[in-house]
Amino acid sequence: MNRRNFIKITAGMTAAGITGCSTVPPSPVTGKKRVVVIGGGAGGATAAKYIRKNDPSIEVTLIEQNKHYYTCFMSNEVLGGWRNVDSIKFSYEGLEKYGVKVVHNRATGIDPDKKKVTTQSGKTFHYDRLIVSPGIDFKWETIEGYNESVAEKIPHAWNSGSQTALLRKQLEAMKDGGRVIITVPRRPFRCHPGPYGRASIIADYLKQYKPKSKVIILEASEKFAQQKLFIQAWKKLYGYGTDHSIIEWLPFSEGGEVIRVDAKKKALYTEPFEDQHVGDVLNVIPQQKAGKIAFIGDLVDETGWCPINQRTFESERHTDIHIIGDAAIASPMARAANAANSQAKVCAFAIVKALKGEEMVPPFLINACYSMIGKEYGISVAAVYHLEGDKIKWIRGAGGISPMDGSPELRKREVLYAHSWFKNLTNDIFG
Ligand SMILES: Cc1cc2nc3c(=O)[nH]c(=O)nc-3n(C[C@H](O)[C@H](O)[C@H](O)COP(=O)(O)OP(=O)(O)OC[C@H]3O[C@@H](n4cnc5c(N)ncnc54)[C@H](O)[C@@H]3O)c2cc1C
């Protein structure tokens, strides 16, 4: 969505709800209003750019701990050898041309009263409004024997970058006849269809290069996202349900929830029967919660995620702080890059309005998720949302899911759409 469309969609709608009036004096140096953004991922980088696009008089500082961002979206294709890791790597140079000041450092403190952020290097950044988009952190304590350092050998690859490259290397090094085990945690987690897209793309690689091998999915629940579509495709492409299936899926009731890892033995132990599963390549995805800085800033509730006003994305716990992306409670929206990007634009617009003392209009939001199951077999789900009262609601009939009776041509076209979606989205975030 460009600025013109953004304004066209939001203009003309009934204005209701929150008025955000800033009472903080402008920057003593420049006389300008200041917005600080923590986290330069799908949510944060978009928000930083769109605040500047909407109102170039606002000073925007983006604090991001890494020099480059590796997208999780399309990272499964790296695992299958369909693309290389450089194709999912993005820099922040594009944002600088919009006048966003990018600071590469880790935010280590938020003081909501003094309205300032501190970084690991000891610098302080004052804000009129703060946006926090730190993505996810892991509940390491939920799997015995698994922690940050074990994850350097047994990757989760649920944040992209070095772990994605490591998992790919392990798959390449695995012998034919090997067992790849992917563990899926309890919900909610980032990108609900992600594990099954991952299993599919790995199965495609194994089918071609190591046909005696298997992917086993250990699932902490009884069902999963777009299950019927995935299973239909697995039957077609990977012999699912037969003795020669490349993919096996075990739900919780069949011993699918991992509770312990023995890294030396490469063994996983599961509930409810204490079964042991030994694999050659293990991909353990732990339970998740909001990124650490959201906890430091007192922005999370007892769920481990951040409650927000769903019109403006302002925190329910602290004024003038907004949370977007995976860390926010924006249900029924999924934890997805497209959703984070859409929320970021709404949040940017709400902040621009608030800093002018204007009311935020009820927003529209969107999301689309593609899963590749084979090189010529894609499926998708898309949704449009609006506000009903104070809550984000899905607009019936405005989205859709790939049909069960889709033609081979349609499945092939969805792969093309997915790649073009990726190009457009990353250009919108970083370009
Ligand atoms: C395998 C996989 C496949 C996926 N596929 C899709 C897909 O097809 N479509 C889709 O829409 N979504 C997909 N997703 C989900 C998507 O990647 C996330 O929902 C999205 O990245 C969330 O954006 P975010 O801004 O909340 O967090 P992130 O994109 O993770 O960004 C967070 C940023 O904050 C930075 N950060 C964190 N803490 C600090 C700090 N204290 N100081 C400074 N910087 C900090 C991090 O370095 C990071 O750059 C997928 C996810 C996975 C794991």
PDBQT file of the ligand as one rigid body, heavy atoms in Angstrom, charges set to zero:
ROOT
HETATM    1  C1  LIG A 501       9.971 -20.306   8.743  1.00  0.00    +0.000 C 
HETATM    2  C2  LIG A 501       9.113 -19.087   8.737  1.00  0.00    +0.000 A 
HETATM    3  C3  LIG A 501       8.390 -18.779   7.607  1.00  0.00    +0.000 A 
HETATM    4  C4  LIG A 501       7.605 -17.639   7.579  1.00  0.00    +0.000 A 
HETATM    5  N1  LIG A 501       6.891 -17.362   6.448  1.00  0.00    +0.000 NA
HETATM    6  C5  LIG A 501       6.080 -16.293   6.414  1.00  0.00    +0.000 A 
HETATM    7  C6  LIG A 501       5.314 -16.021   5.260  1.00  0.00    +0.000 A 
HETATM    8  O1  LIG A 501       5.345 -16.743   4.260  1.00  0.00    +0.000 OA
HETATM    9  N2  LIG A 501       4.515 -14.929   5.260  1.00  0.00    +0.000 N 
HETATM   10  C7  LIG A 501       4.472 -14.084   6.325  1.00  0.00    +0.000 A 
HETATM   11  O2  LIG A 501       3.724 -13.083   6.242  1.00  0.00    +0.000 OA
HETATM   12  N3  LIG A 501       5.176 -14.334   7.464  1.00  0.00    +0.000 NA
HETATM   13  C8  LIG A 501       5.975 -15.402   7.528  1.00  0.00    +0.000 A 
HETATM   14  N4  LIG A 501       6.703 -15.661   8.675  1.00  0.00    +0.000 N 
HETATM   15  C9  LIG A 501       6.502 -14.824   9.887  1.00  0.00    +0.000 C 
HETATM   16  C10 LIG A 501       7.301 -13.518   9.869  1.00  0.00    +0.000 C 
HETATM   17  O3  LIG A 501       8.670 -13.756   9.669  1.00  0.00    +0.000 OA
HETATM   18  C11 LIG A 501       7.123 -12.749  11.176  1.00  0.00    +0.000 C 
HETATM   19  O4  LIG A 501       5.754 -12.743  11.517  1.00  0.00    +0.000 OA
HETATM   20  C12 LIG A 501       7.597 -11.313  11.048  1.00  0.00    +0.000 C 
HETATM   21  O5  LIG A 501       8.969 -11.296  10.790  1.00  0.00    +0.000 OA
HETATM   22  C13 LIG A 501       7.276 -10.508  12.295  1.00  0.00    +0.000 C 
HETATM   23  O6  LIG A 501       7.776  -9.202  12.193  1.00  0.00    +0.000 OA
HETATM   24  P1  LIG A 501       8.273  -8.436  13.515  1.00  0.00    +0.000 P 
HETATM   25  O7  LIG A 501       8.632  -7.055  13.091  1.00  0.00    +0.000 OA
HETATM   26  O8  LIG A 501       7.293  -8.625  14.581  1.00  0.00    +0.000 OA
HETATM   27  O9  LIG A 501       9.565  -9.244  13.969  1.00  0.00    +0.000 OA
HETATM   28  P2  LIG A 501      10.924  -9.519  13.184  1.00  0.00    +0.000 P 
HETATM   29  O10 LIG A 501      10.708  -9.466  11.720  1.00  0.00    +0.000 OA
HETATM   30  O11 LIG A 501      11.525 -10.737  13.781  1.00  0.00    +0.000 OA
HETATM   31  O12 LIG A 501      11.835  -8.279  13.549  1.00  0.00    +0.000 OA
HETATM   32  C14 LIG A 501      12.290  -8.049  14.849  1.00  0.00    +0.000 C 
HETATM   33  C15 LIG A 501      13.568  -7.227  14.751  1.00  0.00    +0.000 C 
HETATM   34  O13 LIG A 501      13.837  -6.637  16.010  1.00  0.00    +0.000 OA
HETATM   35  C16 LIG A 501      15.195  -6.718  16.280  1.00  0.00    +0.000 C 
HETATM   36  N5  LIG A 501      15.333  -6.618  17.740  1.00  0.00    +0.000 N 
HETATM   37  C17 LIG A 501      14.758  -7.400  18.671  1.00  0.00    +0.000 A 
HETATM   38  N6  LIG A 501      15.060  -6.969  19.906  1.00  0.00    +0.000 NA
HETATM   39  C18 LIG A 501      15.840  -5.875  19.742  1.00  0.00    +0.000 A 
HETATM   40  C19 LIG A 501      16.476  -4.984  20.651  1.00  0.00    +0.000 A 
HETATM   41  N7  LIG A 501      16.368  -5.149  21.972  1.00  0.00    +0.000 N 
HETATM   42  N8  LIG A 501      17.207  -3.957  20.152  1.00  0.00    +0.000 NA
HETATM   43  C20 LIG A 501      17.347  -3.789  18.789  1.00  0.00    +0.000 A 
HETATM   44  N9  LIG A 501      16.778  -4.630  17.891  1.00  0.00    +0.000 NA
HETATM   45  C21 LIG A 501      16.028  -5.646  18.371  1.00  0.00    +0.000 A 
HETATM   46  C22 LIG A 501      15.622  -8.052  15.671  1.00  0.00    +0.000 C 
HETATM   47  O14 LIG A 501      17.026  -8.096  15.394  1.00  0.00    +0.000 OA
HETATM   48  C23 LIG A 501      14.794  -8.068  14.389  1.00  0.00    +0.000 C 
HETATM   49  O15 LIG A 501      15.466  -7.469  13.302  1.00  0.00    +0.000 OA
HETATM   50  C24 LIG A 501       7.519 -16.797   8.725  1.00  0.00    +0.000 A 
HETATM   51  C25 LIG A 501       8.252 -17.120   9.860  1.00  0.00    +0.000 A 
HETATM   52  C26 LIG A 501       9.035 -18.260   9.877  1.00  0.00    +0.000 A 
HETATM   53  C27 LIG A 501       9.815 -18.578  11.107  1.00  0.00    +0.000 C 
ENDROOT
TORSDOF 0
